[in-house]
């Protein structure tokens, strides 16, 4: 794979995860996570370990919402198999009123084309700094690609 193609592929894969989640295609979402993946959801539920637990979390979370729409607002690849995703979701809480909208950044590290670790952040600047630091510790420095 030529230089730069790996980053483009990871951007495509991260967008594919979001698109599959929006369709509630959890089989496809989990096809793109390593079996031993870890997802640090920050203040939501904490650290989730293993693809089975990640899938259960997603199914539970989506089950509490009606008409959820999930979108990748931005995805960038950094060196060292690191991506930064800004995801937006919009839904109605099941049994509740109103619309819940939010946007949050996720930094992911990849191994063999699969997410090995994902970390949710509240602040985009903090997420970007974390992605840059991870990328510099995992591989050669380069500018993020979209």
N, CA, C and O of each residue as an XYZ file, in Angstrom:
584
protein
N       0.848     -1.175      0.000
C       0.000      0.000      0.000
C       0.892      1.237      0.000
O       1.806      1.352      0.817
N       0.628      2.142     -0.902
C       1.439      3.352     -1.008
C       1.208      4.265      0.184
O       0.169      4.217      0.843
N       2.220      5.107      0.441
C       2.123      6.061      1.538
C       0.886      6.919      1.330
O       0.649      7.395      0.219
N       0.095      7.126      2.369
C      -1.117      7.924      2.275
C      -2.357      7.076      2.042
O      -3.453      7.457      2.454
N      -2.196      5.915      1.376
C      -3.348      5.053      1.132
C      -3.878      4.460      2.428
O      -5.088      4.287      2.580
N      -2.990      4.146      3.361
C      -3.433      3.578      4.633
C      -4.351      4.552      5.358
O      -5.391      4.155      5.885
N      -3.969      5.827      5.386
C      -4.800      6.835      6.049
C      -6.140      7.001      5.370
O      -7.165      7.134      6.039
N      -6.143      6.995      4.039
C      -7.392      7.116      3.285
C      -8.296      5.928      3.571
O      -9.506      6.094      3.720
N      -7.722      4.729      3.649
C      -8.498      3.532      3.949
C      -9.098      3.605      5.354
O     -10.246      3.207      5.553
N      -8.342      4.103      6.321
C      -8.871      4.206      7.686
C      -9.985      5.235      7.761
O     -10.959      5.035      8.486
N      -9.860      6.332      7.026
C     -10.942      7.321      6.973
C     -12.201      6.659      6.414
O     -13.292      6.823      6.960
N     -12.039      5.914      5.327
C     -13.185      5.218      4.725
C     -13.795      4.227      5.709
O     -15.016      4.150      5.842
N     -12.949      3.476      6.392
C     -13.448      2.488      7.356
C     -14.179      3.157      8.525
O     -15.204      2.656      8.988
N     -13.649      4.286      8.997
C     -14.312      4.964     10.116
C     -15.673      5.503      9.675
O     -16.644      5.426     10.428
N     -15.748      6.045      8.464
C     -17.043      6.489      7.935
C     -18.006      5.301      7.798
O     -19.202      5.428      8.060
N     -17.472      4.155      7.389
C     -18.296      2.962      7.235
C     -18.884      2.515      8.578
O     -20.032      2.074      8.634
N     -18.110      2.625      9.649
C     -18.627      2.286     10.978
C     -19.823      3.164     11.316
O     -20.849      2.677     11.791
N     -19.682      4.459     11.068
C     -20.765      5.402     11.390
C     -22.000      5.114     10.539
O     -23.120      5.105     11.049
N     -21.798      4.880      9.246
C     -22.921      4.581      8.364
C     -23.624      3.287      8.787
O     -24.853      3.226      8.796
N     -22.861      2.267      9.132
C     -23.450      1.002      9.578
C     -24.204      1.193     10.893
O     -25.284      0.631     11.077
N     -23.644      1.980     11.802
C     -24.332      2.244     13.068
C     -25.658      2.958     12.810
O     -26.662      2.649     13.452
N     -25.667      3.896     11.890
C     -26.884      4.619     11.579
C     -27.968      3.676     11.043
O     -29.158      3.895     11.275
N     -27.552      2.635     10.330
C     -28.496      1.625      9.821
C     -28.819      0.564     10.871
O     -29.646     -0.318     10.640
N     -28.164      0.656     12.017
C     -28.272     -0.356     13.077
C     -27.754     -1.715     12.604
O     -28.248     -2.766     13.012
N     -26.760     -1.664     11.745
C     -26.117     -2.877     11.238
C     -24.916     -3.168     12.138
O     -23.767     -2.917     11.774
N     -25.214     -3.702     13.319
C     -24.164     -3.924     14.310
C     -23.208     -5.035     13.906
O     -22.067     -5.062     14.370
N     -23.651     -5.955     13.049
C     -22.720     -6.962     12.537
C     -21.589     -6.275     11.781
O     -20.417     -6.593     11.987
N     -21.941     -5.327     10.899
C     -20.917     -4.630     10.114
C     -20.054     -3.752     11.005
O     -18.838     -3.692     10.821
N     -20.662     -3.071     11.964
C     -19.873     -2.246     12.888
C     -18.819     -3.105     13.549
O     -17.645     -2.737     13.586
N     -19.228     -4.245     14.070
C     -18.294     -5.077     14.820
C     -17.284     -5.782     13.915
O     -16.224     -6.196     14.385
N     -17.597     -5.924     12.621
C     -16.606     -6.446     11.674
C     -15.378     -5.546     11.613
O     -14.301     -5.994     11.222
N     -15.531     -4.286     11.994
C     -14.444     -3.312     11.894
C     -13.783     -3.028     13.242
O     -12.955     -2.123     13.350
N     -14.146     -3.799     14.268
C     -13.513     -3.709     15.587
C     -12.740     -4.990     15.850
O     -13.214     -6.081     15.534
N     -11.562     -4.864     16.421
C     -10.800     -6.039     16.832
C     -11.557     -6.761     17.956
O     -12.258     -6.111     18.732
N     -11.430     -8.077     18.057
C     -12.124     -8.809     19.124
C     -11.775     -8.295     20.522
O     -12.612     -8.329     21.424
N     -10.536     -7.820     20.701
C     -10.108     -7.330     22.015
C     -10.136     -5.802     22.101
O      -9.441     -5.209     22.927
N     -10.940     -5.173     21.246
C     -11.021     -3.709     21.225
C     -11.480     -3.157     22.571
O     -12.175     -3.819     23.342
N     -11.063     -1.920     22.818
C     -11.452     -1.201     24.030
C     -12.062      0.121     23.581
O     -11.532      0.794     22.696
N     -13.186      0.487     24.204
C     -13.830      1.766     23.908
C     -14.004      2.512     25.216
O     -14.764      2.098     26.091
N     -13.286      3.619     25.335
C     -13.396      4.483     26.506
C     -14.450      5.531     26.186
O     -14.189      6.478     25.444
N     -15.631      5.360     26.744
C     -16.748      6.259     26.462
C     -16.776      7.449     27.408
O     -17.785      8.146     27.517
N     -15.670      7.670     28.082
C     -15.529      8.815     29.002
C     -16.615      8.767     30.061
O     -16.717      7.791     30.804
N     -17.408      9.791     30.134
C     -18.373      9.888     31.240
C     -19.664      9.118     30.987
O     -20.519      9.068     31.871
N     -19.837      8.512     29.808
C     -21.096      7.814     29.529
C     -21.218      6.564     30.398
O     -22.074      6.507     31.281
N     -20.382      5.576     30.159
C     -20.402      4.359     30.975
C     -19.016      3.916     31.393
O     -18.875      2.925     32.109
N     -18.004      4.620     30.966
C     -16.638      4.252     31.317
C     -15.979      3.455     30.215
O     -16.250      3.682     29.035
N     -15.118      2.525     30.585
C     -14.342      1.752     29.630
C     -15.063      0.431     29.342
O     -15.451     -0.294     30.258
N     -15.233      0.139     28.054
C     -15.889     -1.091     27.621
C     -14.825     -1.936     26.942
O     -14.148     -1.466     26.028
N     -14.673     -3.175     27.381
C     -13.613     -4.031     26.862
C     -14.177     -5.219     26.115
O     -15.035     -5.938     26.627
N     -13.687     -5.423     24.894
C     -14.078     -6.561     24.071
C     -15.216     -6.222     23.128
O     -16.112     -5.445     23.460
N     -15.164     -6.825     21.939
C     -16.161     -6.498     20.924
C     -17.575     -6.910     21.329
O     -18.536     -6.235     20.960
N     -17.723     -8.001     22.080
C     -19.067     -8.410     22.509
C     -19.672     -7.368     23.450
O     -20.858     -7.054     23.348
N     -18.870     -6.836     24.356
C     -19.365     -5.808     25.284
C     -19.654     -4.496     24.551
O     -20.609     -3.792     24.881
N     -18.822     -4.170     23.553
C     -19.050     -2.956     22.765
C     -20.359     -3.087     21.996
O     -21.156     -2.149     21.951
N     -20.576     -4.239     21.397
C     -21.832     -4.455     20.668
C     -23.028     -4.348     21.605
O     -24.021     -3.708     21.260
N     -22.953     -4.954     22.769
C     -24.061     -4.891     23.725
C     -24.344     -3.439     24.127
O     -25.502     -3.034     24.230
N     -23.288     -2.668     24.350
C     -23.459     -1.246     24.685
C     -24.183     -0.525     23.548
O     -25.145      0.203     23.795
N     -23.735     -0.717     22.306
C     -24.368     -0.046     21.171
C     -25.833     -0.447     21.019
O     -26.689      0.407     20.789
N     -26.124     -1.732     21.145
C     -27.511     -2.197     21.021
C     -28.382     -1.599     22.121
O     -29.514     -1.192     21.861
N     -27.864     -1.542     23.350
C     -28.624     -0.942     24.450
C     -28.854      0.542     24.210
O     -29.967      1.043     24.370
N     -27.784      1.243     23.820
C     -27.873      2.684     23.599
C     -28.868      3.004     22.480
O     -29.745      3.850     22.652
N     -28.731      2.323     21.330
C     -29.647      2.560     20.220
C     -31.067      2.155     20.582
O     -32.024      2.729     20.062
N     -31.218      1.177     21.465
C     -32.542      0.733     21.896
C     -33.281      1.762     22.732
O     -34.504      1.693     22.856
N     -32.565      2.710     23.304
C     -33.217      3.754     24.102
C     -33.657      4.939     23.253
O     -34.251      5.888     23.763
N     -33.362      4.881     21.951
C     -33.622      6.010     21.065
C     -34.531      5.614     19.915
O     -34.529      4.462     19.480
N     -35.302      6.566     19.427
C     -36.183      6.350     18.292
C     -35.694      7.225     17.143
O     -35.411      8.408     17.332
N     -35.598      6.646     15.972
C     -35.230      7.424     14.796
C     -33.846      8.029     14.859
O     -33.637      9.157     14.411
N     -32.910      7.298     15.403
C     -31.552      7.846     15.534
C     -30.894      7.990     14.167
O     -30.975      7.101     13.319
N     -30.251      9.118     13.981
C     -29.454      9.391     12.792
C     -28.043      9.675     13.271
O     -27.836     10.532     14.130
N     -27.081      8.967     12.724
C     -25.681      9.147     13.100
C     -24.928      9.557     11.839
O     -25.126      8.980     10.770
N     -24.065     10.555     11.977
C     -23.354     11.079     10.818
C     -21.905     11.391     11.187
O     -21.617     11.859     12.289
N     -21.015     11.127     10.260
C     -19.612     11.509     10.435
C     -19.473     12.937      9.927
O     -19.496     13.180      8.721
N     -19.329     13.884     10.855
C     -19.151     15.279     10.447
C     -17.775     15.496      9.833
O     -17.620     16.275      8.892
N     -16.781     14.802     10.371
C     -15.413     14.931      9.891
C     -14.636     13.702     10.323
O     -14.832     13.192     11.426
N     -13.759     13.230      9.461
C     -12.846     12.133      9.807
C     -11.490     12.499      9.236
O     -11.372     12.869      8.068
N     -10.463     12.389     10.077
C      -9.096     12.663      9.641
C      -8.195     11.523     10.077
O      -8.360     10.957     11.157
N      -7.241     11.197      9.219
C      -6.251     10.181      9.545
C      -4.944     10.869      9.881
O      -4.536     11.818      9.210
N      -4.299     10.389     10.911
C      -2.988     10.852     11.325
C      -2.025      9.698     11.077
O      -2.475      8.600     10.750
N      -0.759      9.896     11.215
C       0.196      8.798     11.088
C      -0.022      7.777     12.191
O      -0.752      8.032     13.148
N       0.602      6.643     12.056
C       0.558      5.638     13.119
C      -0.783      4.974     13.301
O      -1.098      4.499     14.392
N      -1.595      4.933     12.230
C      -2.913      4.288     12.306
C      -3.810      4.912     13.374
O      -4.424      4.202     14.171
N      -3.879      6.222     13.383
C      -4.718      6.978     14.322
C      -5.705      7.798     13.504
O      -5.322      8.448     12.531
N      -6.976      7.769     13.897
C      -7.982      8.606     13.255
C      -8.693      9.457     14.299
O      -8.760      9.116     15.480
N      -9.216     10.569     13.817
C     -10.053     11.456     14.624
C     -11.372     11.599     13.888
O     -11.418     12.074     12.753
N     -12.432     11.188     14.541
C     -13.779     11.248     13.993
C     -14.588     12.241     14.814
O     -14.543     12.217     16.044
N     -15.328     13.113     14.139
C     -16.322     13.929     14.828
C     -17.664     13.378     14.390
O     -18.042     13.477     13.223
N     -18.375     12.799     15.337
C     -19.652     12.156     15.040
C     -20.781     13.013     15.604
O     -20.669     13.586     16.687
N     -21.859     13.083     14.850
C     -23.053     13.799     15.302
C     -24.207     12.809     15.305
O     -24.352     12.001     14.387
N     -25.013     12.880     16.334
C     -26.214     12.058     16.321
C     -27.416     12.882     16.749
O     -27.306     13.873     17.471
N     -28.556     12.433     16.277
C     -29.824     13.109     16.534
C     -30.873     12.020     16.690
O     -30.975     11.116     15.861
N     -31.657     12.117     17.772
C     -32.666     11.090     18.015
C     -33.706     11.603     18.993
O     -33.551     12.646     19.627
N     -34.764     10.829     19.086
C     -35.786     11.059     20.098
C     -35.644      9.976     21.151
O     -35.571      8.795     20.811
N     -35.601     10.354     22.432
C     -35.538      9.327     23.470
C     -36.822      8.502     23.487
O     -37.920      9.055     23.426
N     -36.683      7.192     23.569
C     -37.858      6.318     23.639
C     -38.659      6.675     24.894
O     -38.116      6.721     25.997
N     -39.952      6.925     24.707
C     -40.818      7.260     25.831
C     -40.667      8.698     26.315
O     -41.291      9.081     27.305
N     -39.865      9.485     25.647
C     -39.650     10.867     26.059
C     -40.086     11.824     24.971
O     -40.561     11.421     23.910
N     -39.915     13.077     25.259
C     -40.269     14.095     24.287
C     -39.031     14.867     23.870
O     -38.016     14.884     24.567
N     -39.142     15.503     22.720
C     -38.038     16.329     22.257
C     -37.028     15.543     21.450
O     -37.162     14.339     21.232
N     -36.027     16.259     21.020
C     -34.961     15.697     20.206
C     -33.644     15.892     20.939
O     -33.366     16.969     21.467
N     -32.847     14.851     20.964
C     -31.522     14.925     21.554
C     -30.520     15.023     20.404
O     -30.488     14.159     19.528
N     -29.707     16.072     20.410
C     -28.670     16.248     19.402
C     -27.345     16.441     20.115
O     -27.263     17.148     21.120
N     -26.319     15.812     19.591
C     -24.996     16.011     20.162
C     -23.946     15.732     19.116
O     -24.196     15.069     18.110
N     -22.785     16.245     19.375
C     -21.637     16.036     18.510
C     -20.439     15.822     19.422
O     -20.262     16.541     20.404
N     -19.616     14.829     19.093
C     -18.458     14.563     19.947
C     -17.332     13.946     19.127
O     -17.585     13.233     18.155
N     -16.092     14.218     19.517
C     -14.943     13.627     18.828
C     -14.560     12.275     19.426
O     -14.711     12.029     20.623
N     -14.062     11.413     18.547
C     -13.585     10.088     18.943
C     -12.210      9.888     18.304
O     -12.047     10.051     17.095
N     -11.242      9.539     19.116
C      -9.913      9.206     18.610
C      -9.803      7.687     18.618
O     -10.079      7.035     19.625
N      -9.393      7.132     17.474
C      -9.271      5.679     17.375
C      -7.870      5.296     16.941
O      -7.237      5.982     16.139
N      -7.402      4.190     17.486
C      -6.181      3.563     17.008
C      -6.599      2.262     16.336
O      -7.540      1.591     16.759
N      -5.874      1.931     15.284
C      -6.215      0.797     14.433
C      -5.061     -0.206     14.418
O      -3.889      0.156     14.527
N      -5.433     -1.467     14.279
C      -4.447     -2.543     14.160
C      -4.972     -3.510     13.111
O      -6.045     -4.091     13.268
N      -4.212     -3.674     12.051
C      -4.629     -4.592     10.995
C      -5.947     -4.199     10.343
O      -6.715     -5.067      9.929
N      -6.214     -2.914     10.249
C      -7.444     -2.436      9.616
C      -8.673     -2.481     10.501
O      -9.785     -2.244     10.031
N      -8.483     -2.786     11.795
C      -9.594     -2.850     12.744
C      -9.350     -1.882     13.894
O      -8.206     -1.643     14.279
N     -10.425     -1.329     14.437
C     -10.302     -0.448     15.599
C      -9.811     -1.281     16.771
O     -10.423     -2.289     17.125
N      -8.709     -0.858     17.370
C      -8.224     -1.553     18.564
C      -8.588     -0.772     19.828
O      -8.771     -1.361     20.894
N      -8.693      0.550     19.709
C      -9.091      1.377     20.846
C      -9.772      2.630     20.322
O      -9.302      3.246     19.365
N     -10.870      3.003     20.944
C     -11.572      4.244     20.634
C     -11.795      4.991     21.940
O     -12.144      4.393     22.958
N     -11.592      6.291     21.900
C     -11.781      7.120     23.095
C     -12.638      8.319     22.731
O     -12.291      9.096     21.842
N     -13.760      8.465     23.424
C     -14.624      9.627     23.247
C     -14.045     10.804     24.019
O     -13.478     10.638     25.099
N     -14.195     11.984     23.455
C     -13.788     13.225     24.102
C     -14.954     14.190     24.096
O     -15.877     14.058     23.292
N     -14.911     15.156     24.985
C     -15.904     16.223     25.015
C     -15.409     17.399     24.189
O     -16.192     18.069     23.515
N     -14.113     17.645     24.244
C     -13.506     18.822     23.624
C     -12.714     18.421     22.367
O     -11.859     17.537     22.419
N     -13.008     19.080     21.249
C     -12.331     18.763     19.997
C     -10.838     19.074     20.048
O     -10.029     18.298     19.538
N     -10.465     20.193     20.654
C      -9.045     20.543     20.740
C      -8.279     19.495     21.545
O      -7.159     19.132     21.185
N      -8.872     19.014     22.621
C      -8.239     17.971     23.435
C      -8.112     16.670     22.629
O      -7.090     15.987     22.702
N      -9.147     16.337     21.869
C      -9.112     15.128     21.049
C      -8.036     15.237     19.969
O      -7.292     14.285     19.731
N      -7.956     16.386     19.324
C      -6.944     16.588     18.279
C      -5.533     16.459     18.870
O      -4.668     15.815     18.276
N      -5.306     17.065     20.023
C      -3.995     16.973     20.671
C      -3.669     15.517     21.014
O      -2.533     15.073     20.843
N      -4.671     14.778     21.496
C      -4.456     13.364     21.819
C      -4.130     12.564     20.559
O      -3.246     11.707     20.576
N      -4.847     12.845     19.460
C      -4.592     12.139     18.198
C      -3.185     12.433     17.691
O      -2.479     11.531     17.241
N      -2.786     13.691     17.766
C      -1.443     14.057     17.305
C      -0.367     13.384     18.148
O       0.634     12.900     17.619
N      -0.577     13.356     19.463
C       0.405     12.714     20.341
C       0.471     11.206     20.078
O       1.557     10.632     20.001
N      -0.685     10.578     19.943
C      -0.701      9.140     19.646
C      -0.003      8.846     18.322
O       0.800      7.918     18.221
N      -0.317      9.641     17.323
C       0.269      9.421     16.002
C       1.782      9.563     16.049
O       2.500      8.769     15.440
N       2.271     10.569     16.767
C       3.729     10.762     16.817
C       4.412      9.645     17.601
O       5.576      9.337     17.348
N       3.708      9.041     18.541
C       4.316      7.949     19.306
C       4.235      6.609     18.578
O       4.948      5.669     18.929
N       3.360      6.514     17.554
C       3.141      5.249     16.850
C       3.758      5.197     15.467
O       3.844      4.115     14.885
N       4.191      6.325     14.916
C       4.722      6.277     13.565
C       5.239      7.619     13.112
O       5.267      8.575     13.887
N       5.646      7.698     11.864
C       6.200      8.947     11.334
C       5.149     10.052     11.328
O       3.961      9.803     11.121
N       5.614     11.277     11.560
C       4.717     12.431     11.590
C       4.297     12.805     10.182
O       5.089     12.781      9.240
N       3.030     13.149     10.073
C       2.532     13.706      8.821
C       1.282     14.513      9.127
O       0.702     14.407     10.207
N       0.886     15.303      8.177
C      -0.310     16.128      8.347
C      -1.537     15.230      8.277
O      -1.539     14.246      7.537
N      -2.581     15.553      9.038
C      -3.807     14.745      8.950
C      -4.393     14.799      7.549
O      -4.291     15.815      6.862
N      -5.009     13.696      7.128
C      -5.683     13.646      5.843
C      -7.148     13.347      6.055
O      -7.518     12.632      6.986
N      -7.965     13.885      5.206
C      -9.415     13.631      5.300
C      -9.839     12.658      4.238
O     -11.018     12.316      4.150
